[in-house]
Amino acid sequence: FSALLFALLGFVIGLYLPNYWLRNRISQRQKAIMLALPDALDRMMICVDAGLGFEAALQKVSAKLNNELGLEFRRVIGEMRLGISRIDALHHLVERTGVPEMTSFVAVLVQADRLGIAISNVLHTQSAEMRIRRRQRANEAASKAPIKMLVPLVLFIFPAVFAVILGGSTRLKIALQ
């Protein structure tokens, strides 16, 4: 009976643990890309304002970034060197990352490329928008903090405070008698 139970337990763990691990890794990677994107856009904006083209700016920024976003930018550059169009390489970037901010950034870049709008203007607006989104995410996380602290406070701190207060009041009663 115990062998069957261990086999069933092993089956369940083997079935769900890899998927859980993979979802966790995907979420960590997307979060890292999302956090690095505003700074990368600022750097790209500076490079384009200095006179570099989009591909050169992307290459310069990707060389300086030593994270997941830098790796993805280097993949885009590699795809463009292999002959894939810039639009297709950027769409592949969106498919690989799955980050909503990256999706909106690439959509605006593709639209600017089709309409002939200057990339520097697009980078300025996208950089400002990404900074606003980062500030909003920080405010949202800060507003969730008191709720998360409520459970440890009720379970651990309040009982200790009550024990000290009740213990102090009984000592006071004993001392007064």
Order of alpha helices (4+ residues) and beta strands (2+ residues): alpha-alpha-alpha-alpha-alpha-alpha-alpha
